[in-house]
Structures are given as structure tokens and as C-alpha cells.
Amino acid sequence: MKFDENTGKQQLIIKSAVMEDAGEYMAKAKDCKTSCRVTVLEGEKKPELSPDKTDFQADVGRPFTIEIPYK
């Protein structure tokens, strides 16, 4: 929990959410209470390269372009 002295507000800040952080969060102070549901989605993953060919040759000083498929 974080308390902001300027506004008097309390905050729950999850700086680096992981899948296990998903769920319902509740807070209660005297007669006040609140709750929320947090959903954590899976983030992007680095591409998986799967080249058909791994040995390339090209002329020195000339442009060379290859296409590498990825998932």
C-alpha cells in the first residue's frame, strides 16, 4: 500500500505484475471498503527464429538480403 500525503489517498501499486497476481483485491478501513478484480494477461514473447537455411554466402561490398521465418 502507498499513502499519498498530499491527497490523503491510499493506492495499491503492482509494479511488475505476474500471472499469479490476478484475482480479487479488497481493502477496508473503518466503515469504508472497496474491491476490484485484477486480470493479468500474458505478455508478448520474443520471436522464435526457424531458418530453413543457416549457411549464406554473399559478395563483399554488395547488398545482401535474406528472409528468416519466425513464429
N, C-alpha and C positions, 0 to 999 in steps of 0.2 A: 504494500500500500504506500502511496505517496500523498503527503498532505501539502497543499499549496497554501502557504501562509498569506499570500496576497488576496486570494479569492475565498479561502476557507473551504475549498473543495477537496475531497478525497478522490484518488484515482488508483485503479489497479492497472499497471502497465506491464505487459508481457513483451519484453524486448526481443526475444528470439523464440517465437512460438514453434513448438514441435507437435506432432500429431497427438501426443498424449495430453496436451493442454486443452484439447477440445472438451466441451461439456458445459454444465450449468454452473455459473458463479453466483453466489449470494452474499450480500453484506447487510448487516443490521447494526444500528446504533440507536439505543433507547427505543422510541416509538417509530422510527423510520427504518424502512427496509427496502431493498431493491434486489433485482436479479437480472441476469442476462444469459443467453446461450451463446457460446463461442464455438465457431466452426473453423477448423484449420484444414486448409486444402493442401494437397501435395504440390510442392513447388516444381519448377522446371528442372529437368535433369540435363547434364551435359550430353551432347550428341555422341552416339556410338558409331564410330567410323568402321566401314566394312569395304575396303577397296578390293576390287576384283584382281587388280594387278598391283604389285608393290615395287617392281623394278622398272625405272623410267630412264630414258636417255634423251638428251637434247643437245642442240648445237650451242656452243658458247657464244654469248653476246646476242642471242636471238630470243624473242619472246617464247614462252613455253606455258601452255595451259593444259591442265588436267581436270577431270571431274571425279570427285570422290563421293560415292553414295554414303548416306548416313541415315540412321534411324532416330 
